[in-house]
Amino acid sequence: MYGTVGWLALLALALLFELLARLHLTKTSTLGQFGATIASRLPGRVLLVLLWIFVGVHLFARYTLPRH
């Protein structure tokens, strides 16, 4: 239960951050611009792939595997 609430809170925070950036209420870049900046170099691409694997495995393990 706490894990689900944590993932939903993280998603809501990311959406809020994106909305504020797109409305120019902050001087930060959007998540797409940030991702493009990170992915422009090899270490950033490796980090993004590892992050994608981490999130994917945790969400897969939490919501698709049967509980014993």
C-alpha positions as YAML, in Angstrom:
chain: A
units: angstrom
residues:
- id: 1
  name: MET
  ca: [0.00, 0.00, 0.00]
- id: 2
  name: TYR
  ca: [2.73, 2.47, 0.94]
- id: 3
  name: GLY
  ca: [4.62, 1.65, -2.24]
- id: 4
  name: THR
  ca: [1.59, 2.46, -4.39]
- id: 5
  name: VAL
  ca: [1.07, 5.75, -2.59]
- id: 6
  name: GLY
  ca: [4.75, 6.56, -3.08]
- id: 7
  name: TRP
  ca: [4.62, 5.89, -6.83]
- id: 8
  name: LEU
  ca: [1.44, 7.96, -7.17]
- id: 9
  name: ALA
  ca: [2.97, 10.82, -5.19]
- id: 10
  name: LEU
  ca: [6.08, 10.71, -7.39]
- id: 11
  name: LEU
  ca: [3.90, 10.81, -10.51]
- id: 12
  name: ALA
  ca: [1.87, 13.74, -9.16]
- id: 13
  name: LEU
  ca: [5.06, 15.63, -8.29]
- id: 14
  name: ALA
  ca: [6.44, 15.08, -11.80]
- id: 15
  name: LEU
  ca: [3.18, 16.30, -13.36]
- id: 16
  name: LEU
  ca: [3.15, 19.38, -11.13]
- id: 17
  name: PHE
  ca: [6.78, 20.12, -11.99]
- id: 18
  name: GLU
  ca: [6.01, 19.79, -15.71]
- id: 19
  name: LEU
  ca: [2.95, 22.03, -15.48]
- id: 20
  name: LEU
  ca: [4.85, 24.76, -13.63]
- id: 21
  name: ALA
  ca: [7.70, 24.61, -16.15]
- id: 22
  name: ARG
  ca: [5.35, 24.80, -19.15]
- id: 23
  name: LEU
  ca: [3.44, 27.73, -17.69]
- id: 24
  name: HIS
  ca: [6.77, 29.53, -17.16]
- id: 25
  name: LEU
  ca: [6.05, 29.97, -13.46]
- id: 26
  name: THR
  ca: [9.54, 28.68, -12.69]
- id: 27
  name: LYS
  ca: [12.84, 29.17, -14.45]
- id: 28
  name: THR
  ca: [13.37, 25.44, -14.89]
- id: 29
  name: SER
  ca: [13.25, 23.38, -18.04]
- id: 30
  name: THR
  ca: [10.50, 20.88, -18.83]
- id: 31
  name: LEU
  ca: [11.07, 17.20, -18.16]
- id: 32
  name: GLY
  ca: [11.49, 16.61, -21.89]
- id: 33
  name: GLN
  ca: [14.20, 19.24, -22.17]
- id: 34
  name: PHE
  ca: [15.89, 17.87, -19.07]
- id: 35
  name: GLY
  ca: [15.80, 14.33, -20.48]
- id: 36
  name: ALA
  ca: [17.23, 15.51, -23.79]
- id: 37
  name: THR
  ca: [20.07, 17.24, -21.98]
- id: 38
  name: ILE
  ca: [20.85, 14.13, -19.93]
- id: 39
  name: ALA
  ca: [20.64, 11.84, -22.98]
- id: 40
  name: SER
  ca: [23.02, 13.95, -25.05]
- id: 41
  name: ARG
  ca: [26.06, 12.17, -23.56]
- id: 42
  name: LEU
  ca: [26.84, 8.50, -23.04]
- id: 43
  name: PRO
  ca: [26.90, 8.46, -19.20]
- id: 44
  name: GLY
  ca: [23.48, 10.14, -19.17]
- id: 45
  name: ARG
  ca: [22.08, 7.56, -21.56]
- id: 46
  name: VAL
  ca: [23.41, 4.74, -19.40]
- id: 47
  name: LEU
  ca: [21.86, 6.38, -16.33]
- id: 48
  name: LEU
  ca: [18.49, 6.74, -18.07]
- id: 49
  name: VAL
  ca: [18.50, 3.09, -19.15]
- id: 50
  name: LEU
  ca: [19.37, 1.94, -15.62]
- id: 51
  name: LEU
  ca: [16.62, 4.15, -14.19]
- id: 52
  name: TRP
  ca: [14.14, 2.76, -16.73]
- id: 53
  name: ILE
  ca: [15.11, -0.82, -15.78]
- id: 54
  name: PHE
  ca: [14.86, -0.05, -12.05]
- id: 55
  name: VAL
  ca: [11.39, 1.48, -12.32]
- id: 56
  name: GLY
  ca: [10.18, -1.19, -14.75]
- id: 57
  name: VAL
  ca: [11.31, -4.09, -12.59]
- id: 58
  name: HIS
  ca: [9.84, -2.61, -9.43]
- id: 59
  name: LEU
  ca: [6.49, -1.84, -11.05]
- id: 60
  name: PHE
  ca: [6.44, -5.26, -12.73]
- id: 61
  name: ALA
  ca: [7.23, -7.03, -9.47]
- id: 62
  name: ARG
  ca: [4.66, -5.05, -7.52]
- id: 63
  name: TYR
  ca: [1.69, -5.22, -9.87]
- id: 64
  name: THR
  ca: [2.00, -8.36, -11.97]
- id: 65
  name: LEU
  ca: [3.52, -11.12, -9.84]
- id: 66
  name: PRO
  ca: [1.06, -13.03, -7.67]
- id: 67
  name: ARG
  ca: [1.36, -12.58, -3.92]
- id: 68
  name: HIS
  ca: [1.99, -15.61, -1.72]
...
